[in-house]
Amino acid sequence: MLPLDKETEARLGLELATKRQEHADLDAAIHTLAASGLADITLLQRLKKRKLALKDRIVAIERIILPDIIA
């Protein structure tokens, strides 16, 4: 894999921070809704699906920024 230029690395770093924050916010929202007992099951499933998609994107970005190096 080719090394990233500074602009791309900065853009990916910003996206990574944004996605991590959104993931944490969704996690808190899911826990709050589930604890309230008033949450719509469909809404909870949608939020969990979005959280999983965010996690997948976070992992993908991390792999780009910090690739595995075989020693």
PyMOL commands that set and color helices and strands:
alter all, ss='L'
color gray80, all
select helices_A, chain A and resi 6-36+41-65
alter helices_A, ss='H'
color red, helices_A
deselect
rebuild
show_as cartoon
